[in-house]
Amino acid sequence: MIVTPIVIAIALLLSLIFVYLAITEKDLLKAVVFSAGQSICYAILLHAMAAPDIVMTYLAVSVGLYSALIVFVISKTERYEV
């Protein structure tokens, strides 16, 4: 089916954009949001490749736990990078 390669290409392009935005962002909270967006794009990619069990684990860990932990650490430090 033609839809799957298109979804994969769009998810790869969006994940690349999110990675660039996360790396260049000076506000650390925005960088975490961009990182979570990149993780969601990777989850869409994994789902398009028919790996639903990996998608569920990846979403729970990368979007949930990782983002929450990084936001907690940022709250203990300064929000903006110098």
PyMOL commands that place a pseudoatom at each C-alpha (Angstrom):
pseudoatom trace, name=CA, resn=MET, resi=1, chain=A, elem=C, hetatm=0, pos=[0.000, 0.000, 0.000]
pseudoatom trace, name=CA, resn=ILE, resi=2, chain=A, elem=C, hetatm=0, pos=[1.255, 3.486, -0.843]
pseudoatom trace, name=CA, resn=VAL, resi=3, chain=A, elem=C, hetatm=0, pos=[0.134, 5.091, 2.429]
pseudoatom trace, name=CA, resn=THR, resi=4, chain=A, elem=C, hetatm=0, pos=[2.720, 3.348, 4.627]
pseudoatom trace, name=CA, resn=PRO, resi=5, chain=A, elem=C, hetatm=0, pos=[5.836, 4.711, 2.836]
pseudoatom trace, name=CA, resn=ILE, resi=6, chain=A, elem=C, hetatm=0, pos=[4.311, 8.199, 2.846]
pseudoatom trace, name=CA, resn=VAL, resi=7, chain=A, elem=C, hetatm=0, pos=[3.611, 8.006, 6.594]
pseudoatom trace, name=CA, resn=ILE, resi=8, chain=A, elem=C, hetatm=0, pos=[7.158, 6.756, 7.205]
pseudoatom trace, name=CA, resn=ALA, resi=9, chain=A, elem=C, hetatm=0, pos=[8.657, 9.568, 5.114]
pseudoatom trace, name=CA, resn=ILE, resi=10, chain=A, elem=C, hetatm=0, pos=[6.598, 12.244, 6.872]
pseudoatom trace, name=CA, resn=ALA, resi=11, chain=A, elem=C, hetatm=0, pos=[7.415, 10.851, 10.333]
pseudoatom trace, name=CA, resn=LEU, resi=12, chain=A, elem=C, hetatm=0, pos=[11.125, 10.751, 9.489]
pseudoatom trace, name=CA, resn=LEU, resi=13, chain=A, elem=C, hetatm=0, pos=[11.066, 14.331, 8.222]
pseudoatom trace, name=CA, resn=LEU, resi=14, chain=A, elem=C, hetatm=0, pos=[9.166, 15.585, 11.274]
pseudoatom trace, name=CA, resn=SER, resi=15, chain=A, elem=C, hetatm=0, pos=[11.499, 13.740, 13.649]
pseudoatom trace, name=CA, resn=LEU, resi=16, chain=A, elem=C, hetatm=0, pos=[14.492, 15.331, 11.933]
pseudoatom trace, name=CA, resn=ILE, resi=17, chain=A, elem=C, hetatm=0, pos=[12.919, 18.777, 12.331]
pseudoatom trace, name=CA, resn=PHE, resi=18, chain=A, elem=C, hetatm=0, pos=[12.155, 18.115, 16.022]
pseudoatom trace, name=CA, resn=VAL, resi=19, chain=A, elem=C, hetatm=0, pos=[15.730, 16.964, 16.643]
pseudoatom trace, name=CA, resn=TYR, resi=20, chain=A, elem=C, hetatm=0, pos=[17.113, 20.141, 15.066]
pseudoatom trace, name=CA, resn=LEU, resi=21, chain=A, elem=C, hetatm=0, pos=[14.745, 22.324, 17.082]
pseudoatom trace, name=CA, resn=ALA, resi=22, chain=A, elem=C, hetatm=0, pos=[15.598, 20.505, 20.328]
pseudoatom trace, name=CA, resn=ILE, resi=23, chain=A, elem=C, hetatm=0, pos=[19.324, 20.922, 19.766]
pseudoatom trace, name=CA, resn=THR, resi=24, chain=A, elem=C, hetatm=0, pos=[19.189, 24.621, 18.862]
pseudoatom trace, name=CA, resn=GLU, resi=25, chain=A, elem=C, hetatm=0, pos=[16.642, 25.697, 21.511]
pseudoatom trace, name=CA, resn=LYS, resi=26, chain=A, elem=C, hetatm=0, pos=[17.945, 27.787, 24.414]
pseudoatom trace, name=CA, resn=ASP, resi=27, chain=A, elem=C, hetatm=0, pos=[14.849, 27.261, 26.582]
pseudoatom trace, name=CA, resn=LEU, resi=28, chain=A, elem=C, hetatm=0, pos=[15.294, 23.825, 28.129]
pseudoatom trace, name=CA, resn=LEU, resi=29, chain=A, elem=C, hetatm=0, pos=[11.574, 23.182, 28.647]
pseudoatom trace, name=CA, resn=LYS, resi=30, chain=A, elem=C, hetatm=0, pos=[10.880, 23.829, 24.977]
pseudoatom trace, name=CA, resn=ALA, resi=31, chain=A, elem=C, hetatm=0, pos=[13.737, 21.470, 24.123]
pseudoatom trace, name=CA, resn=VAL, resi=32, chain=A, elem=C, hetatm=0, pos=[12.059, 18.749, 26.204]
pseudoatom trace, name=CA, resn=VAL, resi=33, chain=A, elem=C, hetatm=0, pos=[8.792, 19.335, 24.333]
pseudoatom trace, name=CA, resn=PHE, resi=34, chain=A, elem=C, hetatm=0, pos=[10.611, 19.050, 21.003]
pseudoatom trace, name=CA, resn=SER, resi=35, chain=A, elem=C, hetatm=0, pos=[12.287, 15.872, 22.222]
pseudoatom trace, name=CA, resn=ALA, resi=36, chain=A, elem=C, hetatm=0, pos=[8.885, 14.433, 23.139]
pseudoatom trace, name=CA, resn=GLY, resi=37, chain=A, elem=C, hetatm=0, pos=[7.616, 15.375, 19.676]
pseudoatom trace, name=CA, resn=GLN, resi=38, chain=A, elem=C, hetatm=0, pos=[10.532, 13.526, 18.147]
pseudoatom trace, name=CA, resn=SER, resi=39, chain=A, elem=C, hetatm=0, pos=[9.696, 10.492, 20.271]
pseudoatom trace, name=CA, resn=ILE, resi=40, chain=A, elem=C, hetatm=0, pos=[6.099, 10.603, 19.084]
pseudoatom trace, name=CA, resn=CYS, resi=41, chain=A, elem=C, hetatm=0, pos=[7.301, 10.664, 15.486]
pseudoatom trace, name=CA, resn=TYR, resi=42, chain=A, elem=C, hetatm=0, pos=[9.443, 7.600, 16.189]
pseudoatom trace, name=CA, resn=ALA, resi=43, chain=A, elem=C, hetatm=0, pos=[6.411, 5.880, 17.724]
pseudoatom trace, name=CA, resn=ILE, resi=44, chain=A, elem=C, hetatm=0, pos=[4.438, 6.597, 14.551]
pseudoatom trace, name=CA, resn=LEU, resi=45, chain=A, elem=C, hetatm=0, pos=[7.320, 5.120, 12.583]
pseudoatom trace, name=CA, resn=LEU, resi=46, chain=A, elem=C, hetatm=0, pos=[7.358, 1.978, 14.715]
pseudoatom trace, name=CA, resn=HIS, resi=47, chain=A, elem=C, hetatm=0, pos=[3.601, 1.644, 14.374]
pseudoatom trace, name=CA, resn=ALA, resi=48, chain=A, elem=C, hetatm=0, pos=[3.852, 1.960, 10.590]
pseudoatom trace, name=CA, resn=MET, resi=49, chain=A, elem=C, hetatm=0, pos=[6.406, -0.865, 10.674]
pseudoatom trace, name=CA, resn=ALA, resi=50, chain=A, elem=C, hetatm=0, pos=[3.876, -3.036, 12.583]
pseudoatom trace, name=CA, resn=ALA, resi=51, chain=A, elem=C, hetatm=0, pos=[5.532, -3.183, 16.001]
pseudoatom trace, name=CA, resn=PRO, resi=52, chain=A, elem=C, hetatm=0, pos=[2.686, -2.239, 18.396]
pseudoatom trace, name=CA, resn=ASP, resi=53, chain=A, elem=C, hetatm=0, pos=[4.236, -3.818, 21.504]
pseudoatom trace, name=CA, resn=ILE, resi=54, chain=A, elem=C, hetatm=0, pos=[7.414, -1.792, 21.065]
pseudoatom trace, name=CA, resn=VAL, resi=55, chain=A, elem=C, hetatm=0, pos=[5.330, 1.348, 20.434]
pseudoatom trace, name=CA, resn=MET, resi=56, chain=A, elem=C, hetatm=0, pos=[3.489, 1.028, 23.743]
pseudoatom trace, name=CA, resn=THR, resi=57, chain=A, elem=C, hetatm=0, pos=[6.717, 0.570, 25.699]
pseudoatom trace, name=CA, resn=TYR, resi=58, chain=A, elem=C, hetatm=0, pos=[8.506, 3.331, 23.794]
pseudoatom trace, name=CA, resn=LEU, resi=59, chain=A, elem=C, hetatm=0, pos=[5.706, 5.835, 24.414]
pseudoatom trace, name=CA, resn=ALA, resi=60, chain=A, elem=C, hetatm=0, pos=[5.550, 5.062, 28.120]
pseudoatom trace, name=CA, resn=VAL, resi=61, chain=A, elem=C, hetatm=0, pos=[9.289, 5.387, 28.602]
pseudoatom trace, name=CA, resn=SER, resi=62, chain=A, elem=C, hetatm=0, pos=[10.414, 8.061, 26.131]
pseudoatom trace, name=CA, resn=VAL, resi=63, chain=A, elem=C, hetatm=0, pos=[7.457, 10.430, 26.214]
pseudoatom trace, name=CA, resn=GLY, resi=64, chain=A, elem=C, hetatm=0, pos=[6.269, 9.762, 29.761]
pseudoatom trace, name=CA, resn=LEU, resi=65, chain=A, elem=C, hetatm=0, pos=[9.081, 8.886, 32.136]
pseudoatom trace, name=CA, resn=TYR, resi=66, chain=A, elem=C, hetatm=0, pos=[11.957, 10.521, 30.303]
pseudoatom trace, name=CA, resn=SER, resi=67, chain=A, elem=C, hetatm=0, pos=[10.161, 13.836, 29.775]
pseudoatom trace, name=CA, resn=ALA, resi=68, chain=A, elem=C, hetatm=0, pos=[8.872, 13.938, 33.358]
pseudoatom trace, name=CA, resn=LEU, resi=69, chain=A, elem=C, hetatm=0, pos=[12.326, 13.190, 34.749]
pseudoatom trace, name=CA, resn=ILE, resi=70, chain=A, elem=C, hetatm=0, pos=[13.996, 15.866, 32.621]
pseudoatom trace, name=CA, resn=VAL, resi=71, chain=A, elem=C, hetatm=0, pos=[11.347, 18.467, 33.570]
pseudoatom trace, name=CA, resn=PHE, resi=72, chain=A, elem=C, hetatm=0, pos=[11.936, 17.615, 37.250]
pseudoatom trace, name=CA, resn=VAL, resi=73, chain=A, elem=C, hetatm=0, pos=[15.694, 18.064, 36.823]
pseudoatom trace, name=CA, resn=ILE, resi=74, chain=A, elem=C, hetatm=0, pos=[15.179, 21.367, 34.974]
pseudoatom trace, name=CA, resn=SER, resi=75, chain=A, elem=C, hetatm=0, pos=[13.001, 22.600, 37.842]
pseudoatom trace, name=CA, resn=LYS, resi=76, chain=A, elem=C, hetatm=0, pos=[15.992, 22.112, 40.159]
pseudoatom trace, name=CA, resn=THR, resi=77, chain=A, elem=C, hetatm=0, pos=[18.265, 24.161, 37.878]
pseudoatom trace, name=CA, resn=GLU, resi=78, chain=A, elem=C, hetatm=0, pos=[17.862, 27.176, 35.611]
pseudoatom trace, name=CA, resn=ARG, resi=79, chain=A, elem=C, hetatm=0, pos=[15.404, 27.013, 32.752]
pseudoatom trace, name=CA, resn=TYR, resi=80, chain=A, elem=C, hetatm=0, pos=[17.428, 28.924, 30.173]
pseudoatom trace, name=CA, resn=GLU, resi=81, chain=A, elem=C, hetatm=0, pos=[20.756, 27.868, 28.771]
pseudoatom trace, name=CA, resn=VAL, resi=82, chain=A, elem=C, hetatm=0, pos=[23.422, 30.545, 28.898]
for i in range(1, 82): cmd.bond("trace and resi %d" % i, "trace and resi %d" % (i + 1))
show_as sticks, trace
zoom trace
